[in-house]
Amino acid sequence: MSDHIVGGLVPPQSSRPRGRPPQAMPSQVHVAPRVRSARPGSARSPRTSLDGSGRASSEDVKQNLLHRVRAILAAQKAQPTPARVAAALRAEGALLGDAAVLEIVEALRREIVGFGVLEPLLALPGVTDVLVHGPEQVWIDRGHGLERTAVTFDDDAAVRRLAQRLAATADRRLDDATPFVDARLPDGTRFHAILAPVSTKGTCISLRLPRRKVYTLDELVRNGAVPRAGADLLGQVVAARLAFLVSGGTGVGKTTLLSTLLSMVPDHERLVLVEDSGELSPQHPNVVHLEARPPNVEGVGEITVRTLVRQALRMRPDRLVVGEVRGGEVVDLLSAMNTGHEGGCGTLHANSASEVPARVEALGVTAGLDRAAVHSQLAAAVDVVIHLVRARDGRRRVAELCVFERTSTGFVRALPAVTFGAQGQVSHGPGWSRLDDLLRHRGLGGLGGEPTP
């Protein structure tokens, strides 16, 4: 994690009261020195409520008023309109100007609708993830690693309220009996939360924003995610209708790359996409999206990815796509790829391409296949593995293409065909000739020697 705070949501010297909505536009982001909290038990903390004379500070007064107005409106089950907030302030004997009243109105509105104080972060260009670690730490990822922001919550109760409200919008339960939730919000944002004290440092919220833009392969080359030599290879893999898996760790861009590759499929081919949470968004005119459904608060109504894979096979797919292979659906996907459904693909969590056979084996065995059967299906079904990595500077890129080979024991191993270095170096491996054969067998001209950097 980077050791700095994103301070662009407030002016560098701002004394913005905690809870007040940020005022700067997203384009005004700057990086400020990291502010460290006082040690537990210290006499003064960053949230001190006393000024030099021992009197309550204006920030503390406003926060107390905010809490009291919140309680009044909650008891009335009323929306925080300016008139209602002003009436509640009068009931508390508070005399504030119009600007202060509107400030409290906006703070309350953010608690009731949208993403609360996190809303401006979601509007920042390039943000893919927003992570809340208790009331004091809010981090974002803009593609270059995690950055700490200047946004804070009043206390853990405020984080908990936001988490529970977001869970409710997804028709999910989040309370002490069920202290964690994983859901997709109505706008497509992937949402996870876990409450304190299960999370010992406070309630945690994780937001993964849906990709609004689908990149072309040329754009991925320009931003360094795909090596120029790799772009031609990936295009041939798609054109040859080879079955492939995109592998990598969390947040390396597997879904982004898969959406790009699916956008290259000829328009006349029918794509049937099966996902646990809809994230794929290929620019293609002939796409059917199927999305799994979790059980509701009564515990009924679940539709699994595995069920949807079986349904997809009845929908005449030219290419069957599983957004993320992480359960028993691997059995049905491998079976489909082995019964004439060419060009099938999906993503898989794996730390390296060499680990992909073991990951598929674990999923298949859990679903009821024996080990030998899993490897037999895998060897016959999947042609190529495209592996992505995240560099130390946070940048994500394609690192290698591998093919599968059956060993003398009957098990499968990943054989590197081409590897791409961090500085653009290109080297071919023992699987290069195998990849060339696969492309020639599908009617393409083959690779024609070593890849060109």
C-alpha positions as CSV (number, residue, x, y, z in Angstrom):
1,M,0.0,0.0,0.0
2,S,1.3,3.5,-0.8
3,D,2.2,5.5,2.2
4,H,0.2,8.6,1.5
5,I,-3.3,10.1,1.7
6,V,-5.4,11.1,-1.2
7,G,-6.3,14.6,-0.1
8,G,-8.0,16.0,-3.1
9,L,-11.5,15.7,-1.7
10,V,-10.8,18.6,0.6
11,P,-8.4,21.6,0.3
12,P,-5.0,20.8,1.8
13,Q,-5.4,23.1,4.8
14,S,-9.2,22.5,5.2
15,S,-10.6,22.0,8.6
16,R,-13.6,20.2,7.1
17,P,-15.9,18.8,9.9
18,R,-16.0,15.1,9.8
19,G,-19.1,14.0,7.9
20,R,-19.3,17.1,5.8
21,P,-19.5,16.2,2.1
22,P,-16.3,16.9,0.1
23,Q,-16.4,20.1,-1.9
24,A,-13.8,19.8,-4.5
25,M,-14.5,18.3,-7.9
26,P,-12.9,14.9,-8.8
27,S,-10.5,16.7,-11.1
28,Q,-9.0,18.5,-8.2
29,V,-7.4,15.4,-6.6
30,H,-3.9,15.9,-5.1
31,V,-1.8,13.9,-2.8
32,A,-1.1,15.2,0.7
33,P,1.3,14.0,3.4
34,R,-0.1,11.2,5.4
35,V,-1.7,12.1,8.7
36,R,-1.2,9.7,11.4
37,S,-3.7,9.1,14.2
38,A,-2.7,9.6,17.8
39,R,-1.8,6.5,19.8
40,P,-4.5,4.9,21.8
41,G,-4.7,6.5,25.2
42,S,-2.9,9.7,24.2
43,A,-4.2,12.8,25.9
44,R,-5.2,14.4,22.6
45,S,-6.4,12.8,19.4
46,P,-7.0,14.0,15.9
47,R,-10.7,14.3,16.8
48,T,-10.2,16.5,19.9
49,S,-13.4,18.3,20.9
50,L,-11.7,21.1,22.9
51,D,-10.2,24.3,21.7
52,G,-7.3,26.0,23.6
53,S,-9.6,27.4,26.2
54,G,-11.2,24.0,27.0
55,R,-14.4,24.9,25.3
56,A,-16.2,22.6,22.8
57,S,-14.9,23.2,19.3
58,S,-17.2,24.3,16.5
59,E,-16.7,20.9,14.9
60,D,-17.8,19.1,18.0
61,V,-20.9,21.3,18.3
62,K,-21.9,20.6,14.7
63,Q,-21.4,16.9,15.2
64,N,-23.5,16.9,18.3
65,L,-26.2,18.7,16.4
66,L,-26.0,16.3,13.5
67,H,-26.5,13.4,15.9
68,R,-29.4,15.0,17.6
69,V,-31.1,16.0,14.3
70,R,-30.5,12.5,13.0
71,A,-32.3,11.0,16.0
72,I,-35.3,13.4,15.7
73,L,-35.8,12.6,12.0
74,A,-35.4,8.9,12.6
75,A,-38.1,9.0,15.3
76,Q,-40.3,10.9,12.8
77,K,-39.3,8.6,9.9
78,A,-38.9,11.8,7.9
79,Q,-36.6,12.6,5.0
80,P,-33.9,15.2,5.7
81,T,-35.4,18.1,3.8
82,P,-34.1,21.6,4.6
83,A,-37.4,22.5,6.2
84,R,-37.5,19.4,8.4
85,V,-33.8,19.9,9.4
86,A,-34.4,23.5,10.3
87,A,-37.4,22.5,12.4
88,A,-35.4,19.9,14.2
89,L,-32.7,22.4,14.9
90,R,-35.2,24.9,16.3
91,A,-36.5,22.1,18.5
92,E,-33.0,21.7,19.8
93,G,-32.7,25.4,20.4
94,A,-29.9,25.8,17.8
95,L,-29.6,28.9,15.7
96,L,-27.7,28.3,12.5
97,G,-27.4,30.1,9.2
98,D,-28.7,28.8,5.9
99,A,-25.2,27.4,4.9
100,A,-24.9,25.4,8.1
101,V,-28.4,24.0,7.8
102,L,-27.7,22.9,4.2
103,E,-24.5,21.4,5.3
104,I,-26.4,19.2,7.8
105,V,-29.0,18.4,5.2
106,E,-26.4,17.2,2.8
107,A,-24.6,15.1,5.4
108,L,-27.9,13.4,6.3
109,R,-28.9,12.9,2.7
110,R,-25.6,11.1,2.0
111,E,-26.4,8.8,4.9
112,I,-29.8,7.9,3.5
113,V,-29.2,7.6,-0.2
114,G,-26.3,6.6,-2.4
115,F,-22.9,5.6,-0.9
116,G,-22.8,8.3,1.8
117,V,-19.4,10.0,2.3
118,L,-17.9,7.5,-0.2
119,E,-19.9,8.9,-3.1
120,P,-17.2,11.4,-4.3
121,L,-14.6,8.6,-4.3
122,L,-16.7,6.5,-6.7
123,A,-16.8,9.4,-9.1
124,L,-13.0,9.8,-9.3
125,P,-11.6,8.8,-12.7
126,G,-10.1,5.3,-12.8
127,V,-11.3,4.1,-9.4
128,T,-12.0,0.4,-9.4
129,D,-12.2,-0.4,-5.7
130,V,-13.1,1.5,-2.5
131,L,-12.1,-0.2,0.8
132,V,-13.2,0.9,4.3
133,H,-11.2,-0.4,7.3
134,G,-13.3,0.9,10.2
135,P,-14.1,4.6,10.6
136,E,-10.6,6.0,10.2
137,Q,-9.3,4.3,7.1
138,V,-10.8,4.6,3.6
139,W,-8.6,3.4,0.6
140,I,-9.1,3.5,-3.1
141,D,-7.4,1.7,-6.1
142,R,-7.0,3.6,-9.3
143,G,-4.9,1.0,-11.0
144,H,-1.6,1.8,-9.3
145,G,-2.0,0.2,-5.9
146,L,-4.0,1.3,-2.9
147,E,-4.1,4.9,-1.8
148,R,-5.4,6.2,1.5
149,T,-7.9,9.0,1.3
150,A,-8.8,11.8,3.6
151,V,-12.4,10.5,4.0
152,T,-13.4,9.3,7.5
153,F,-16.6,8.3,9.2
154,D,-17.9,9.7,12.5
155,D,-17.5,6.4,14.2
156,D,-18.0,2.7,13.6
157,A,-21.7,3.0,14.0
158,A,-21.7,5.2,10.9
159,V,-19.8,2.6,8.9
160,R,-22.2,-0.1,10.1
161,R,-25.3,2.0,9.1
162,L,-23.9,2.4,5.6
163,A,-23.1,-1.3,5.3
164,Q,-26.6,-2.3,6.5
165,R,-28.3,0.2,4.2
166,L,-26.3,-1.1,1.1
167,A,-27.1,-4.7,2.1
168,A,-30.8,-3.8,2.3
169,T,-30.8,-2.4,-1.3
170,A,-29.5,-5.8,-2.4
171,D,-32.3,-7.6,-0.4
172,R,-29.6,-9.1,1.9
173,R,-29.4,-9.4,5.6
174,L,-26.6,-7.9,7.6
175,D,-26.7,-8.0,11.4
176,D,-25.1,-9.6,14.4
177,A,-26.6,-13.0,13.5
178,T,-25.3,-12.7,9.9
179,P,-22.3,-10.4,10.2
180,F,-21.1,-10.5,6.6
181,V,-22.6,-10.2,3.2
182,D,-21.5,-10.5,-0.4
183,A,-23.9,-9.0,-3.0
184,R,-24.3,-7.0,-6.2
185,L,-26.0,-3.6,-5.7
186,P,-28.6,-2.4,-8.2
187,D,-26.1,-0.2,-10.1
188,G,-23.8,-3.2,-10.6
189,T,-21.3,-2.5,-7.9
190,R,-19.9,-5.6,-6.1
191,F,-20.4,-5.1,-2.4
192,H,-18.9,-7.0,0.6
193,A,-19.1,-6.1,4.3
194,I,-18.2,-7.7,7.6
195,L,-19.3,-6.2,10.9
196,A,-17.4,-5.6,14.1
197,P,-16.5,-7.4,16.3
198,V,-15.9,-10.2,13.8
199,S,-13.8,-7.6,12.1
200,T,-11.8,-6.6,15.2
201,K,-10.7,-3.1,14.0
202,G,-14.2,-2.0,13.0
203,T,-16.7,-2.7,10.3
204,C,-15.2,-3.2,6.8
205,I,-16.8,-2.4,3.5
206,S,-15.4,-3.4,0.1
207,L,-16.8,-2.0,-3.1
208,R,-15.8,-3.2,-6.6
209,L,-17.1,-0.8,-9.2
210,P,-18.5,-2.2,-12.5
211,R,-16.4,-1.4,-15.6
212,R,-18.2,1.3,-17.5
213,K,-15.7,1.1,-20.4
214,V,-14.7,-1.9,-22.5
215,Y,-11.2,-1.5,-23.7
216,T,-10.0,-2.4,-27.2
217,L,-6.9,-4.6,-27.5
218,D,-5.1,-1.5,-28.9
219,E,-6.0,0.5,-25.8
220,L,-4.7,-2.3,-23.5
221,V,-1.5,-2.3,-25.5
222,R,-1.1,1.5,-25.1
223,N,-1.6,1.4,-21.3
224,G,0.8,-1.5,-20.9
225,A,-1.7,-4.2,-19.9
226,V,-1.0,-6.3,-23.0
227,P,2.4,-6.5,-24.8
228,R,2.3,-5.5,-28.4
229,A,3.6,-9.0,-29.4
230,G,0.9,-10.5,-27.2
231,A,-1.9,-8.7,-28.9
232,D,-1.4,-10.6,-32.1
233,L,-1.3,-13.9,-30.3
234,L,-4.5,-13.1,-28.3
235,G,-6.3,-12.1,-31.5
236,Q,-5.3,-15.5,-33.1
237,V,-6.5,-17.4,-30.1
238,V,-9.9,-15.8,-30.4
239,A,-10.1,-16.1,-34.2
240,A,-9.1,-19.8,-34.0
241,R,-11.9,-20.5,-31.5
242,L,-9.5,-22.0,-29.0
243,A,-10.8,-22.7,-25.6
244,F,-9.0,-20.6,-23.0
245,L,-8.9,-19.6,-19.4
246,V,-7.7,-16.2,-18.1
247,S,-6.0,-16.7,-14.8
248,G,-4.4,-14.5,-12.2
249,G,-4.9,-13.2,-8.7
250,T,-7.6,-10.9,-7.3
251,G,-7.9,-7.6,-9.1
252,V,-5.3,-8.2,-11.9
253,G,-7.8,-7.4,-14.7
254,K,-9.0,-10.8,-15.7
255,T,-12.6,-9.6,-16.4
256,T,-11.4,-6.6,-18.2
257,L,-9.2,-8.7,-20.6
258,L,-12.0,-11.3,-21.1
259,S,-14.5,-8.5,-22.0
260,T,-12.0,-7.2,-24.6
261,L,-11.4,-10.6,-26.1
262,L,-15.1,-11.4,-26.3
263,S,-15.6,-8.1,-28.1
264,M,-13.4,-9.5,-30.9
265,V,-15.7,-12.5,-31.6
266,P,-17.4,-12.2,-35.0
267,D,-20.9,-10.6,-34.8
268,H,-22.7,-13.7,-36.1
269,E,-21.6,-15.8,-33.2
270,R,-23.9,-16.1,-30.2
271,L,-22.3,-15.6,-26.8
272,V,-23.9,-17.0,-23.6
273,L,-22.4,-15.5,-20.5
274,V,-22.9,-17.1,-17.1
275,E,-21.8,-15.1,-14.0
276,D,-22.1,-15.1,-10.3
277,S,-22.2,-11.3,-10.4
278,G,-22.6,-9.6,-13.7
279,E,-19.2,-8.0,-14.5
280,L,-18.5,-8.9,-18.2
281,S,-19.6,-6.3,-20.7
282,P,-18.3,-7.2,-24.2
283,Q,-19.1,-4.9,-27.0
284,H,-20.9,-7.5,-29.1
285,P,-24.4,-7.5,-30.7
286,N,-25.3,-11.1,-29.9
287,V,-24.9,-11.7,-26.1
288,V,-27.1,-13.4,-23.6
289,H,-26.3,-12.7,-19.9
290,L,-27.3,-15.2,-17.2
291,E,-26.6,-14.3,-13.6
292,A,-26.8,-16.4,-10.5
293,R,-29.1,-15.5,-7.7
294,P,-28.3,-15.9,-4.0
295,P,-31.0,-17.0,-1.6
296,N,-33.2,-14.3,-0.2
297,V,-33.5,-13.3,3.5
298,E,-35.8,-16.4,4.0
299,G,-33.0,-18.6,2.5
300,V,-34.9,-19.6,-0.6
301,G,-34.8,-18.8,-4.3
302,E,-31.1,-19.5,-5.0
303,I,-30.0,-20.2,-8.6
304,T,-26.4,-21.3,-8.8
305,V,-23.8,-20.8,-11.6
306,R,-23.7,-24.5,-12.1
307,T,-27.5,-24.6,-12.8
308,L,-27.1,-21.7,-15.3
309,V,-24.3,-23.4,-17.1
310,R,-26.6,-26.4,-17.7
311,Q,-29.3,-24.0,-18.9
312,A,-26.9,-22.2,-21.2
313,L,-26.1,-25.4,-23.0
314,R,-29.7,-25.5,-24.1
315,M,-29.6,-22.0,-25.6
316,R,-27.5,-22.8,-28.7
317,P,-24.3,-21.0,-27.6
318,D,-21.6,-20.6,-30.2
319,R,-19.3,-19.7,-27.3
320,L,-20.1,-20.6,-23.7
321,V,-18.5,-18.2,-21.2
322,V,-18.3,-18.6,-17.4
323,G,-17.2,-15.3,-15.9
324,E,-15.5,-16.8,-12.9
325,V,-14.9,-20.6,-12.5
326,R,-14.8,-21.2,-8.8
327,G,-17.1,-24.1,-8.0
328,G,-18.8,-27.2,-9.3
329,E,-19.7,-25.5,-12.6
330,V,-16.2,-26.4,-13.7
331,V,-17.4,-30.0,-14.4
332,D,-20.2,-28.8,-16.7
333,L,-18.0,-26.3,-18.4
334,L,-15.3,-28.9,-19.2
335,S,-18.0,-31.3,-20.3
336,A,-19.4,-28.6,-22.7
337,M,-16.0,-27.8,-24.1
338,N,-15.5,-31.5,-24.8
339,T,-18.8,-31.9,-26.7
340,G,-18.4,-29.5,-29.6
341,H,-18.7,-26.1,-27.9
342,E,-15.5,-24.6,-29.3
343,G,-14.2,-21.3,-28.1
344,G,-15.5,-21.6,-24.6
345,C,-13.7,-19.5,-22.0
346,G,-13.7,-18.1,-18.4
347,T,-11.6,-16.7,-15.7
348,L,-9.9,-18.6,-12.8
349,H,-8.1,-17.4,-9.6
350,A,-4.6,-18.7,-9.6
351,N,-1.3,-17.2,-8.5
352,S,0.6,-18.7,-11.6
353,A,-0.3,-20.5,-14.8
354,S,1.4,-23.6,-13.4
355,E,-1.1,-23.7,-10.6
356,V,-4.1,-23.8,-12.9
357,P,-4.3,-27.6,-13.3
358,A,-4.2,-28.0,-9.5
359,R,-7.0,-25.3,-9.1
360,V,-9.2,-27.0,-11.6
361,E,-8.5,-30.4,-10.0
362,A,-9.5,-29.1,-6.6
363,L,-12.8,-27.7,-7.9
364,G,-13.6,-30.8,-9.9
365,V,-12.9,-33.2,-7.1
366,T,-15.0,-31.1,-4.8
367,A,-17.8,-31.4,-7.3
368,G,-17.6,-35.2,-7.4
369,L,-15.1,-36.1,-10.2
370,D,-12.1,-38.2,-9.4
371,R,-8.7,-36.7,-9.9
372,A,-7.9,-38.7,-13.1
373,A,-11.2,-37.7,-14.7
374,V,-10.6,-34.0,-14.0
375,H,-7.2,-34.1,-15.7
376,S,-8.5,-36.1,-18.6
377,Q,-11.3,-33.6,-19.2
378,L,-9.0,-30.6,-18.7
379,A,-6.4,-31.9,-21.2
380,A,-9.1,-32.4,-23.9
381,A,-11.1,-29.3,-23.2
382,V,-8.8,-26.3,-22.6
383,D,-6.2,-25.2,-25.1
384,V,-4.6,-22.1,-23.7
385,V,-4.1,-20.3,-20.4
386,I,-3.6,-16.5,-20.4
387,H,-2.0,-15.5,-17.2
388,L,-2.0,-11.9,-15.7
389,V,0.0,-10.5,-12.9
390,R,0.1,-7.3,-10.9
391,A,3.5,-5.6,-10.7
392,R,4.9,-4.0,-7.5
393,D,3.9,-0.6,-8.8
394,G,0.3,-1.8,-9.0
395,R,0.2,-2.1,-12.8
396,R,-1.5,-5.1,-14.3
397,R,-0.3,-6.9,-17.4
398,V,-0.4,-10.2,-19.3
399,A,2.7,-12.2,-18.2
400,E,2.5,-15.4,-20.3
401,L,0.5,-17.8,-22.5
402,C,0.6,-21.5,-21.7
403,V,-0.7,-24.7,-23.2
404,F,-1.5,-28.0,-21.5
405,E,0.5,-31.2,-21.7
406,R,-0.3,-34.7,-20.4
407,T,2.5,-36.1,-18.4
408,S,3.5,-39.8,-18.3
409,T,1.4,-40.1,-15.1
410,G,-1.7,-39.0,-17.0
411,F,-1.9,-35.6,-15.2
412,V,-1.9,-32.2,-16.8
413,R,0.8,-29.5,-16.5
414,A,0.9,-26.0,-17.9
415,L,3.7,-25.6,-20.5
416,P,4.8,-22.0,-21.2
417,A,4.4,-21.0,-24.8
418,V,5.5,-17.4,-24.6
419,T,6.5,-15.2,-21.6
420,F,6.4,-11.4,-21.5
421,G,8.8,-9.6,-19.2
422,A,8.0,-6.4,-17.2
423,Q,10.0,-4.3,-19.6
424,G,8.5,-5.9,-22.7
425,Q,11.0,-8.7,-23.2
426,V,9.5,-11.6,-25.1
427,S,10.7,-15.2,-24.9
428,H,9.2,-18.5,-26.2
429,G,9.0,-21.6,-24.2
430,P,8.6,-25.3,-24.7
431,G,4.9,-24.9,-25.5
432,W,5.5,-22.6,-28.4
433,S,5.3,-25.4,-31.0
434,R,2.2,-26.8,-29.4
435,L,0.5,-23.4,-29.7
436,D,1.6,-23.2,-33.3
437,D,0.0,-26.6,-34.0
438,L,-3.3,-25.6,-32.4
439,L,-3.6,-22.5,-34.5
440,R,-2.7,-24.4,-37.7
441,H,-5.2,-27.1,-37.0
442,R,-7.9,-24.4,-36.8
443,G,-7.1,-23.1,-40.2
444,L,-4.8,-20.2,-39.3
445,G,-1.3,-19.8,-40.7
446,G,0.4,-20.6,-37.5
447,L,2.9,-18.5,-35.6
448,G,5.7,-18.6,-38.2
449,G,8.6,-18.7,-35.8
450,E,9.4,-16.9,-32.6
451,P,7.3,-14.0,-31.5
452,T,8.4,-10.5,-32.4
453,P,8.8,-8.0,-29.6
